């Protein structure tokens, strides 16, 4: 299971690598960014609003036990 966003950061052509979240209302999966269209896989804005269905506050972290600097950057294939 992927625990990090594999979308592409706008303007940088680099992998996003942000934490992944799922909308508990519509099931959309992607990252959270503080500005619109920062990542090709962005699903939430900074106010936790789903970009797919518009629901606010229904964000669920995917694999919270695997999120953290050491576990994601040191063990997962980049």
C-alpha positions in Angstrom: 0.0 0.0 0.0 1.3 3.4 -0.9 1.5 5.8 2.1 3.0 8.8 0.3 1.6 10.8 -2.6 3.0 9.9 -6.0 1.7 12.9 -7.7 3.9 15.5 -9.4 4.5 18.9 -7.9 3.5 21.7 -10.2 6.5 23.7 -11.6 9.1 21.3 -10.2 8.5 18.0 -12.0 9.3 16.2 -8.7 7.3 13.5 -6.9 5.1 15.1 -4.2 5.8 12.6 -1.4 3.3 14.2 1.0 1.1 12.1 3.3 -2.0 10.5 1.7 -5.5 11.1 2.9 -8.9 9.5 2.0 -12.2 11.4 1.9 -14.6 9.3 4.1 -17.5 10.8 2.2 -16.6 10.1 -1.4 -13.6 7.8 -1.2 -11.2 10.1 -3.1 -7.5 9.7 -2.2 -4.7 12.2 -2.4 -2.6 14.7 -0.6 -3.4 18.0 1.2 -1.8 21.2 0.0 -2.0 24.9 1.1 -2.7 26.3 -2.4 -4.9 24.9 -5.2 -3.2 22.8 -8.0 0.1 22.4 -6.2 0.2 18.6 -6.9 -1.3 16.5 -9.7 -2.9 14.2 -7.0 -4.1 16.9 -4.6 -7.5 16.0 -3.1 -7.7 18.3 -0.1 -7.0 22.0 0.5 -5.6 23.5 3.7 -9.1 23.7 5.2 -9.6 20.0 4.8 -12.1 20.5 1.9 -12.3 17.6 -0.5 -11.7 18.9 -4.1 -13.8 16.1 -5.5 -17.0 16.3 -3.5 -16.6 19.6 -1.5 -17.2 18.0 1.9 -15.2 19.6 4.7 -13.6 17.7 7.7 -14.0 14.2 6.3 -10.2 13.6 5.8 -8.7 10.3 7.0 -5.0 9.7 7.1 -4.0 6.5 5.2 -1.6 4.2 7.1 -0.9 6.5 10.1 1.5 4.0 11.5 3.8 4.4 8.5 3.8 8.2 8.5 6.9 9.8 9.9 10.3 10.9 8.8 12.2 7.8 9.6 9.7 5.2 8.5 8.8 6.8 5.1 12.1 8.3 4.0 14.5 5.7 5.3 12.6 2.4 4.5 10.3 3.0 1.6 11.7 2.9 -1.9 11.9 6.4 -3.4 
